[in-house]
Amino acid sequence: MNFELPVITLPETTAGRRPEWLKVRAPGGEDYARVKSMMRSKALHTVCEEARCPNITECWNAGTATFMIHGDTCTRSCGFCAVKTGRPLPVDLDEPRRVAEAVASMNLKHAVITSVNRDELKDGGSMIWAETIRAVRQASAETTIEVLIPDFKGNLDNLQRVIDARPDVLNHNTETVPRLYRHVRPQGRFQWTLDVLRQSKERGMRTKTGIMLGLGETPTEILETMVELAAVHVDVLTLGQYLQPTKNHLPVDRFVHPDEFKHYEVEGLKMGFSIVESGPLVRSSYHAERHV
């Protein structure tokens, strides 16, 4: 793909205190409490809670949530992620049924499912992934399904197992620019990400990916990464502000101004993405029902 990177003048960005455009209200509300109670009753996890998403109140009060399968312990130690790292519990073979029951009881039009990395498993967790998709289909046939999957360490057999279950949207997050992978995603590889997205598109999937801003990347690197993603024909791109979950995680390099996010949206549409969600509070699952 040939795309000439524009010469741009962007608004000033800062680090330090969180700016006004990133202020959100604390979690609460009747529907929020109902969703939380249901998740606990079925021993399910949500990335909304584990990743401390700033949109949790808006989404849960609208009756939507992103289910996180394979437990709450990840085998990787990404510098941005609030999900705990360690030795996961054994595979929970009953989890697909409970997720499907939760989707049906919430009467969801669109369900988003993600997981921790399970690098210790030969199948990378892909068998439970496929079974969860099938269980949701059986319990709620009208519900569209988006999966936010790991990279499976580049294992295409494991990826194919998920694809064969035919989710409506296959999402795998890029997270950051290639130069920062070793620092931000030490057990990941940018090439694995490209391979997952390219192979999924070639096998007929609607593909989606997301990038966090504010980890030390430059505007030129963001645009260059967007070009590489457009070259493998990703359909939906999300860009949002990185927020440090705890003092033990990577610090915020800068708070990106909303005008800069708008610029990436405009340029992304020129590159050929069908949808670009770009804003400080955008997260991978934000407005996901619009991306089908």
LOROTI-710562 format. One record per residue (C-alpha): x, y, z; residue in three letters. Coordinates in nm, 4 decimals. Layout:
{{X; Y; Z}; ALA};
...
REM end
This chain:
{{0.0000; 0.0000; 0.0000}; MET};
{{0.1313; 0.3441; -0.0909}; ASN};
{{0.0305; 0.6165; 0.1503}; PHE};
{{0.2225; 0.9393; 0.1880}; GLU};
{{0.2524; 1.0404; 0.5527}; LEU};
{{0.1235; 1.3947; 0.5972}; PRO};
{{0.3267; 1.6749; 0.7516}; VAL};
{{0.1167; 1.7781; 1.0509}; ILE};
{{0.1105; 2.0381; 1.3235}; THR};
{{-0.0489; 1.8974; 1.6355}; LEU};
{{-0.1763; 2.0653; 1.9527}; PRO};
{{0.0487; 2.0667; 2.2564}; GLU};
{{0.0288; 1.7581; 2.4759}; THR};
{{0.1346; 1.7203; 2.8350}; THR};
{{0.2200; 1.4683; 3.1014}; ALA};
{{0.1466; 1.5082; 3.4701}; GLY};
{{-0.2021; 1.5714; 3.6073}; ARG};
{{-0.4915; 1.4167; 3.4169}; ARG};
{{-0.6580; 1.6798; 3.1954}; PRO};
{{-1.0278; 1.7676; 3.2020}; GLU};
{{-1.1110; 1.5609; 2.8938}; TRP};
{{-1.0158; 1.2426; 3.0818}; LEU};
{{-1.2387; 1.2948; 3.3859}; LYS};
{{-1.5017; 1.0212; 3.4336}; VAL};
{{-1.7504; 0.9534; 3.7099}; ARG};
{{-1.7014; 0.6742; 3.9625}; ALA};
{{-1.8758; 0.3408; 3.8949}; PRO};
{{-2.2324; 0.3138; 4.0231}; GLY};
{{-2.5992; 0.2850; 3.9354}; GLY};
{{-2.8711; 0.0211; 3.9539}; GLU};
{{-2.7855; -0.1501; 3.6230}; ASP};
{{-2.4157; -0.1427; 3.7092}; TYR};
{{-2.4883; -0.3238; 4.0353}; ALA};
{{-2.7097; -0.5775; 3.8562}; ARG};
{{-2.4429; -0.6661; 3.5997}; VAL};
{{-2.1751; -0.6944; 3.8678}; LYS};
{{-2.3953; -0.9222; 4.0777}; SER};
{{-2.4679; -1.1495; 3.7820}; MET};
{{-2.0995; -1.1790; 3.6886}; MET};
{{-2.0091; -1.2800; 4.0442}; ARG};
{{-2.2969; -1.5291; 4.0687}; SER};
{{-2.1657; -1.7120; 3.7607}; LYS};
{{-1.7982; -1.6853; 3.8684}; ALA};
{{-1.7167; -1.4858; 3.5550}; LEU};
{{-1.4562; -1.2169; 3.4970}; HIS};
{{-1.4802; -0.9007; 3.2893}; THR};
{{-1.1994; -0.7064; 3.1308}; VAL};
{{-1.4007; -0.3977; 3.2258}; CYS};
{{-1.3014; -0.4584; 3.5894}; GLU};
{{-0.9644; -0.6277; 3.5453}; GLU};
{{-0.8315; -0.3574; 3.3112}; ALA};
{{-0.9977; -0.0755; 3.5108}; ARG};
{{-1.1734; 0.0606; 3.2039}; CYS};
{{-1.2832; 0.4261; 3.2368}; PRO};
{{-1.6071; 0.3499; 3.0483}; ASN};
{{-1.7291; 0.0800; 3.2868}; ILE};
{{-2.0171; 0.2906; 3.4236}; THR};
{{-2.1470; 0.3868; 3.0792}; GLU};
{{-2.1282; 0.0326; 2.9429}; CYS};
{{-2.2598; -0.1541; 3.2466}; TRP};
{{-2.5490; 0.0861; 3.2936}; ASN};
{{-2.6344; 0.0163; 2.9282}; ALA};
{{-2.6366; -0.3572; 3.0089}; GLY};
{{-2.3208; -0.4462; 2.8153}; THR};
{{-1.9908; -0.5932; 2.9287}; ALA};
{{-1.6808; -0.7622; 2.7899}; THR};
{{-1.6421; -1.1158; 2.9218}; PHE};
{{-1.2911; -1.2353; 3.0026}; MET};
{{-1.2457; -1.6102; 2.9762}; ILE};
{{-0.9624; -1.8357; 3.0958}; HIS};
{{-0.9607; -1.6823; 3.4425}; GLY};
{{-0.8058; -1.3632; 3.5766}; ASP};
{{-0.4348; -1.4554; 3.5703}; THR};
{{-0.2191; -1.3976; 3.2612}; CYS};
{{0.1044; -1.5716; 3.1643}; THR};
{{0.2449; -1.2461; 3.0257}; ARG};
{{0.3643; -0.9318; 3.1987}; SER};
{{0.2785; -0.6421; 2.9679}; CYS};
{{0.3810; -0.3098; 3.1163}; GLY};
{{0.0447; -0.1411; 3.0599}; PHE};
{{-0.2013; -0.4076; 3.1771}; CYS};
{{-0.3740; -0.4267; 3.5157}; ALA};
{{-0.4569; -0.7967; 3.4803}; VAL};
{{-0.2395; -0.9931; 3.7248}; LYS};
{{0.0511; -1.2051; 3.6041}; THR};
{{0.1216; -1.5527; 3.7362}; GLY};
{{0.0436; -1.9219; 3.7032}; ARG};
{{-0.3186; -1.9576; 3.5901}; PRO};
{{-0.5621; -2.2112; 3.7346}; LEU};
{{-0.6424; -2.5228; 3.5289}; PRO};
{{-0.8716; -2.4778; 3.2289}; VAL};
{{-1.2354; -2.4376; 3.3346}; ASP};
{{-1.4318; -2.6616; 3.0966}; LEU};
{{-1.7648; -2.5299; 3.2250}; ASP};
{{-1.6818; -2.1652; 3.1561}; GLU};
{{-1.8287; -2.1567; 2.8009}; PRO};
{{-2.1687; -2.2629; 2.9362}; ARG};
{{-2.1679; -1.9925; 3.2046}; ARG};
{{-2.0669; -1.7212; 2.9561}; VAL};
{{-2.3449; -1.8312; 2.7216}; ALA};
{{-2.5991; -1.8228; 3.0046}; GLU};
{{-2.4889; -1.4727; 3.1012}; ALA};
{{-2.5160; -1.3463; 2.7425}; VAL};
{{-2.8653; -1.4930; 2.7127}; ALA};
{{-2.9836; -1.3586; 3.0484}; SER};
{{-2.8596; -1.0082; 2.9587}; MET};
{{-3.0411; -1.0365; 2.6235}; ASN};
{{-2.7361; -0.8910; 2.4505}; LEU};
{{-2.7528; -0.7907; 2.0860}; LYS};
{{-2.3728; -0.7937; 2.0718}; HIS};
{{-2.1334; -0.9825; 2.2993}; ALA};
{{-1.7612; -0.9121; 2.3336}; VAL};
{{-1.5346; -1.1874; 2.4665}; ILE};
{{-1.1657; -1.1597; 2.5473}; THR};
{{-0.9161; -1.3604; 2.7507}; SER};
{{-0.5868; -1.3598; 2.9306}; VAL};
{{-0.2886; -1.5166; 2.7529}; ASN};
{{-0.2491; -1.8876; 2.8246}; ARG};
{{0.0958; -1.9480; 2.6784}; ASP};
{{0.1431; -2.2546; 2.9020}; GLU};
{{-0.1252; -2.4443; 2.7057}; LEU};
{{-0.0359; -2.6269; 2.3854}; LYS};
{{-0.3497; -2.4935; 2.2182}; ASP};
{{-0.2992; -2.1450; 2.3644}; GLY};
{{-0.6512; -2.1698; 2.5036}; GLY};
{{-0.8061; -2.1838; 2.1562}; SER};
{{-1.0254; -2.4872; 2.2279}; MET};
{{-1.2119; -2.3075; 2.5070}; ILE};
{{-1.2290; -2.0024; 2.2812}; TRP};
{{-1.4024; -2.2016; 2.0086}; ALA};
{{-1.6347; -2.3766; 2.2529}; GLU};
{{-1.7364; -2.0434; 2.4086}; THR};
{{-1.8287; -1.8980; 2.0681}; ILE};
{{-2.0345; -2.2066; 1.9847}; ARG};
{{-2.2072; -2.2047; 2.3253}; ALA};
{{-2.3067; -1.8381; 2.2887}; VAL};
{{-2.4393; -1.9072; 1.9385}; ARG};
{{-2.6513; -2.1928; 2.0688}; GLN};
{{-2.7880; -2.0009; 2.3682}; ALA};
{{-2.8508; -1.6721; 2.1887}; SER};
{{-2.8685; -1.7180; 1.8133}; ALA};
{{-2.9450; -1.3528; 1.7369}; GLU};
{{-2.6468; -1.2180; 1.9323}; THR};
{{-2.3487; -1.1060; 1.7258}; THR};
{{-2.0104; -1.2015; 1.8693}; ILE};
{{-1.6826; -1.0120; 1.8779}; GLU};
{{-1.3726; -1.1899; 2.0047}; VAL};
{{-1.0631; -1.0066; 2.1269}; LEU};
{{-0.8030; -1.2800; 2.1042}; ILE};
{{-0.4354; -1.3271; 2.1998}; PRO};
{{-0.1683; -1.3731; 1.9332}; ASP};
{{-0.1261; -1.7473; 2.0144}; PHE};
{{0.2497; -1.6827; 1.9707}; LYS};
{{0.1974; -1.6898; 1.5966}; GLY};
{{0.0528; -2.0425; 1.5936}; ASN};
{{-0.1868; -2.0392; 1.2975}; LEU};
{{-0.3461; -2.3755; 1.3842}; ASP};
{{-0.4692; -2.2273; 1.7113}; ASN};
{{-0.5912; -1.9159; 1.5321}; LEU};
{{-0.7743; -2.1313; 1.2765}; GLN};
{{-0.9604; -2.3086; 1.5576}; ARG};
{{-1.1121; -1.9744; 1.6618}; VAL};
{{-1.1860; -1.8722; 1.3034}; ILE};
{{-1.3655; -2.2021; 1.2389}; ASP};
{{-1.6121; -2.1135; 1.5170}; ALA};
{{-1.7056; -1.8081; 1.3020}; ARG};
{{-1.7277; -1.5052; 1.5294}; PRO};
{{-1.8721; -1.1950; 1.3624}; ASP};
{{-1.5710; -0.9743; 1.4429}; VAL};
{{-1.2161; -1.0908; 1.5131}; LEU};
{{-1.0194; -0.8383; 1.7156}; ASN};
{{-0.6539; -0.8563; 1.8132}; HIS};
{{-0.4971; -0.5459; 1.9607}; ASN};
{{-0.1713; -0.4008; 1.8296}; THR};
{{-0.1394; -0.1948; 2.1517}; GLU};
{{0.1652; 0.0125; 2.0528}; THR};
{{0.4117; 0.0943; 1.7761}; VAL};
{{0.6752; -0.1657; 1.6745}; PRO};
{{0.9676; 0.0219; 1.8347}; ARG};
{{0.8074; -0.0008; 2.1799}; LEU};
{{0.7080; -0.3682; 2.1735}; TYR};
{{1.0077; -0.4887; 2.3730}; ARG};
{{0.9356; -0.2259; 2.6376}; HIS};
{{0.5543; -0.2461; 2.6426}; VAL};
{{0.4799; -0.6065; 2.5349}; ARG};
{{0.8015; -0.7983; 2.6139}; PRO};
{{0.6529; -1.1417; 2.5355}; GLN};
{{0.4764; -1.0223; 2.2203}; GLY};
{{0.5944; -0.9622; 1.8653}; ARG};
{{0.4606; -0.7026; 1.6236}; PHE};
{{0.4925; -0.9568; 1.3423}; GLN};
{{0.2678; -1.2015; 1.5310}; TRP};
{{0.0044; -0.9281; 1.5508}; THR};
{{0.0260; -0.8555; 1.1779}; LEU};
{{0.0089; -1.2269; 1.0993}; ASP};
{{-0.3034; -1.2771; 1.3124}; VAL};
{{-0.4799; -0.9855; 1.1445}; LEU};
{{-0.3667; -1.0766; 0.7919}; ARG};
{{-0.4490; -1.4471; 0.8235}; GLN};
{{-0.7879; -1.3709; 0.9790}; SER};
{{-0.8783; -1.1339; 0.6959}; LYS};
{{-0.7656; -1.3823; 0.4326}; GLU};
{{-0.9963; -1.6400; 0.5939}; ARG};
{{-1.2998; -1.4147; 0.5658}; GLY};
{{-1.3100; -1.2468; 0.9055}; MET};
{{-1.4120; -0.8883; 0.9762}; ARG};
{{-1.0975; -0.7689; 1.1553}; THR};
{{-1.0335; -0.5074; 1.4188}; LYS};
{{-0.7387; -0.3787; 1.6201}; THR};
{{-0.6517; -0.1045; 1.8679}; GLY};
{{-0.3560; 0.1165; 1.9618}; ILE};
{{-0.2885; 0.3001; 2.2887}; MET};
{{-0.1366; 0.6481; 2.2725}; LEU};
{{0.0820; 0.8083; 2.5352}; GLY};
{{0.3447; 0.5370; 2.5880}; LEU};
{{0.6326; 0.7227; 2.4227}; GLY};
{{0.5475; 0.6826; 2.0555}; GLU};
{{0.5739; 0.9724; 1.8091}; THR};
{{0.2923; 1.0936; 1.5796}; PRO};
{{0.4904; 0.9713; 1.2783}; THR};
{{0.5231; 0.6235; 1.4336}; GLU};
{{0.1473; 0.6134; 1.4953}; ILE};
{{0.0751; 0.6951; 1.1311}; LEU};
{{0.3357; 0.4454; 1.0088}; GLU};
{{0.1793; 0.1717; 1.2235}; THR};
{{-0.1657; 0.2621; 1.0921}; MET};
{{-0.0335; 0.2247; 0.7367}; VAL};
{{0.0969; -0.1265; 0.8159}; GLU};
{{-0.2401; -0.2241; 0.9616}; LEU};
{{-0.4258; -0.0821; 0.6627}; ALA};
{{-0.1959; -0.2866; 0.4373}; ALA};
{{-0.3337; -0.6115; 0.5890}; VAL};
{{-0.6862; -0.4763; 0.5333}; HIS};
{{-0.7988; -0.4304; 0.8940}; VAL};
{{-1.1599; -0.3125; 0.8932}; ASP};
{{-1.1930; -0.1350; 1.2297}; VAL};
{{-0.9261; 0.0652; 1.4165}; LEU};
{{-0.9562; 0.2036; 1.7694}; THR};
{{-0.7174; 0.4559; 1.9235}; LEU};
{{-0.7328; 0.5683; 2.2863}; GLY};
{{-0.5292; 0.7259; 2.5644}; GLN};
{{-0.3126; 0.4977; 2.7786}; TYR};
{{-0.3837; 0.5460; 3.1494}; LEU};
{{-0.1436; 0.4072; 3.4090}; GLN};
{{-0.3436; 0.1548; 3.6165}; PRO};
{{-0.1029; 0.1543; 3.9162}; THR};
{{0.2327; 0.3092; 4.0069}; LYS};
{{0.3954; -0.0252; 3.9212}; ASN};
{{0.2937; 0.0019; 3.5559}; HIS};
{{0.4462; 0.2065; 3.2761}; LEU};
{{0.4061; 0.5815; 3.3298}; PRO};
{{0.2064; 0.8006; 3.0933}; VAL};
{{0.4476; 0.9757; 2.8578}; ASP};
{{0.1896; 1.2353; 2.7527}; ARG};
{{-0.1839; 1.3039; 2.7496}; PHE};
{{-0.2838; 1.3274; 2.3854}; VAL};
{{-0.5149; 1.6165; 2.2964}; HIS};
{{-0.8593; 1.5306; 2.1505}; PRO};
{{-0.7697; 1.7266; 1.8346}; ASP};
{{-0.4791; 1.4901; 1.7708}; GLU};
{{-0.7089; 1.1917; 1.8100}; PHE};
{{-0.9436; 1.3506; 1.5568}; LYS};
{{-0.6527; 1.3881; 1.3146}; HIS};
{{-0.5792; 1.0138; 1.3310}; TYR};
{{-0.9450; 0.9392; 1.2653}; GLU};
{{-0.9408; 1.1507; 0.9497}; VAL};
{{-0.6130; 1.0018; 0.8255}; GLU};
{{-0.7236; 0.6479; 0.9078}; GLY};
{{-1.0350; 0.6779; 0.6964}; LEU};
{{-0.8176; 0.8009; 0.4097}; LYS};
{{-0.6009; 0.4898; 0.4507}; MET};
{{-0.9005; 0.2644; 0.3977}; GLY};
{{-1.0224; 0.1582; 0.7418}; PHE};
{{-1.4017; 0.1308; 0.7303}; SER};
{{-1.4383; 0.2560; 1.0906}; ILE};
{{-1.1939; 0.4541; 1.3062}; VAL};
{{-1.2868; 0.5165; 1.6699}; GLU};
{{-1.0335; 0.7683; 1.7976}; SER};
{{-1.0562; 0.9609; 2.1235}; GLY};
{{-0.9047; 0.9841; 2.4725}; PRO};
{{-1.1556; 0.7471; 2.6343}; LEU};
{{-1.1897; 0.5045; 2.3429}; VAL};
{{-1.1154; 0.1436; 2.4346}; ARG};
{{-1.1204; -0.1681; 2.2201}; SER};
{{-1.4733; -0.2684; 2.3229}; SER};
{{-1.6182; 0.0839; 2.3325}; TYR};
{{-1.9202; 0.1103; 2.0999}; HIS};
{{-1.8329; -0.2399; 1.9786}; ALA};
{{-2.1924; -0.3043; 1.8755}; GLU};
{{-2.1419; -0.0468; 1.5981}; ARG};
{{-1.8477; -0.2340; 1.4476}; HIS};
{{-2.0329; -0.5395; 1.3161}; VAL};
REM end
